[in-house]
């Protein structure tokens, strides 16, 4: 399950930045939440970029992930990042919200 696989999250944050040629400031920082009973918990991760950041928060119990791609690079790079995310996570449904930055 990719929503509990912190190493997949780490790989994917790096992959997105490399693939769309954004400038990483540091390695991705991820935190795996402790499992509770039989319930597997998700993770939160962020990759700081010269252009801003990419973050991911997962809730496997809800089969849900929230991903933010904040960038002062071209809008096309952010759109490409989301197409890569869709290919990697293969979600059942996607809701995208785009905000133009000043």
Secondary structure per residue as TSV (DSSP state, phi and psi in degrees):
chain	resnum	aa	ss	phi	psi
A	1	X	-	360.0	117.1
A	2	X	T	-68.3	-19.5
A	3	X	T	-77.0	-10.8
A	4	X	T	-115.5	-4.8
A	5	X	-	-89.4	93.1
A	6	X	H	-62.9	-32.1
A	7	X	H	-70.1	-34.2
A	8	X	H	-64.0	-42.0
A	9	X	H	-59.3	-44.4
A	10	X	H	-62.4	-48.6
A	11	X	H	-57.7	-45.5
A	12	X	H	-70.1	-37.6
A	13	X	H	-60.3	-44.9
A	14	X	H	-63.2	-44.6
A	15	X	H	-59.5	-46.4
A	16	X	H	-60.0	-49.7
A	17	X	H	-60.5	-42.9
A	18	X	H	-66.6	-43.5
A	19	X	H	-66.0	-37.6
A	20	X	T	-101.6	11.4
A	21	X	T	58.9	52.0
A	22	X	-	-99.3	155.8
A	23	X	-	-96.4	108.5
A	24	X	B	-72.9	133.8
A	25	X	S	-85.5	-33.9
A	26	X	S	-153.9	179.6
A	27	X	-	-72.7	157.3
A	28	X	-	-61.1	143.9
A	29	X	E	-110.1	123.2
A	30	X	E	-129.6	150.1
A	31	X	E	-132.8	124.5
A	32	X	E	-95.8	123.5
A	33	X	-	-75.2	146.3
A	34	X	-	-66.5	140.6
A	35	X	-	-68.2	149.7
A	36	X	B	-124.4	114.9
A	37	X	T	60.6	-129.5
A	38	X	T	-86.8	-1.0
A	39	X	B	-90.9	122.8
A	40	X	-	-80.7	134.4
A	41	X	-	-98.6	162.3
A	42	X	-	-89.7	-160.2
A	43	X	E	-144.2	164.4
A	44	X	E	-126.7	138.3
A	45	X	E	-144.9	152.5
A	46	X	E	-143.2	142.7
A	47	X	E	-123.2	114.2
A	48	X	E	-79.6	134.5
A	49	X	E	-123.5	155.5
A	50	X	T	-59.9	-30.8
A	51	X	T	-86.3	-11.1
A	52	X	E	146.2	-112.2
A	53	X	E	-163.3	164.6
A	54	X	E	-126.0	131.3
A	55	X	E	-131.5	156.7
A	56	X	E	-142.6	139.5
A	57	X	E	-134.1	128.2
A	58	X	E	-119.6	145.2
A	59	X	E	-131.1	87.3
A	60	X	G	-62.8	-30.1
A	61	X	G	-66.0	-21.8
A	62	X	G	-106.0	1.1
A	63	X	T	53.3	51.2
A	64	X	E	-139.0	141.6
A	65	X	E	-136.6	139.2
A	66	X	E	-112.1	127.3
A	67	X	E	-125.6	132.3
A	68	X	E	-117.6	131.7
A	69	X	E	-120.4	101.1
A	70	X	E	-102.8	125.8
A	71	X	E	-155.5	139.0
A	72	X	S	-92.3	4.0
A	73	X	S	-75.1	-177.4
A	74	X	-	-62.0	149.9
A	75	X	H	-58.8	-33.1
A	76	X	H	-61.7	-33.2
A	77	X	H	-67.0	-41.1
A	78	X	H	-65.1	-41.6
A	79	X	H	-64.1	-39.2
A	80	X	H	-64.4	-40.1
A	81	X	H	-58.5	-43.1
A	82	X	H	-68.2	-34.5
A	83	X	H	-65.4	-36.6
A	84	X	H	-66.7	-40.5
A	85	X	H	-61.7	-42.5
A	86	X	H	-63.2	-40.1
A	87	X	H	-67.2	-38.8
A	88	X	H	-74.7	-44.2
A	89	X	H	-90.6	-20.6
A	90	X	-	48.8	58.4
A	91	X	-	-72.3	156.6
A	92	X	S	-71.8	-31.3
A	93	X	-	-150.7	158.6
A	94	X	-	-136.4	136.4
A	95	X	-	-123.5	121.4
A	96	X	-	-113.1	140.5
A	97	X	-	-130.0	127.3
A	98	X	-	-112.9	130.9
A	99	X	-	-119.3	130.5
A	100	X	-	-81.7	129.4
A	101	X	-	-88.2	149.5
A	102	X	-	-77.4	360.0
